[in-house]
Amino acid sequence: MIPPTPILLTICPPGNQVATGVLSYLLEARIQLAGVRVMSRFAGLEFNRAMLIYRVSALGDALTAIKEALAAVELLPWAQIAWADERESVMRMVHPDNGEFQMPSSEERAAEPAFCSVARELLLKLAQARKARPPDSAPGSPDTGGHSPT
């Protein structure tokens, strides 16, 4: 978790879901570049508390790739990296070396579907508005005052 200090909050503002998605794709690409197949991916919560889950074909190589990628973008100090030991039903910490895996709170997990549905509605409204807009009023078009340029 990125601590909520004033300087870090300007760089990583609360509620930033876009950065979570970008980080998720970055890590997936790094895992694949390591020769590991990603069979599924989940990215949730805001960037400062993001939870990313990958199902991979080679655990050790994937963990190394994730750790290296997070270090390269200066996020490793705030990251928890763990793997699911399904046999014993626990999360095994890889980074940091000591400590207990901190799962997002039940409140955070409950808020995620609500955020996603709000975002989905907004995207749907934007898409509908884009379809309803006349061609000459597209973003980036010069304002012609309702008249065609001659």
Secondary structure, 3 states (H helix, E strand, C coil): CCCCCHHHHHHCCCCCHHHHHHHHHHHHHHHHHCCCCEEEEEEECCHHHCEEEEEECCHHHHHHHHHHHHHHCCCHHHCCEEEEECCCCEEEEEECCCCCCCCCCHHHHHHHHHHHHHHHHHHHHHHHHHHHCCHHHCCCCCCCCCCCCC
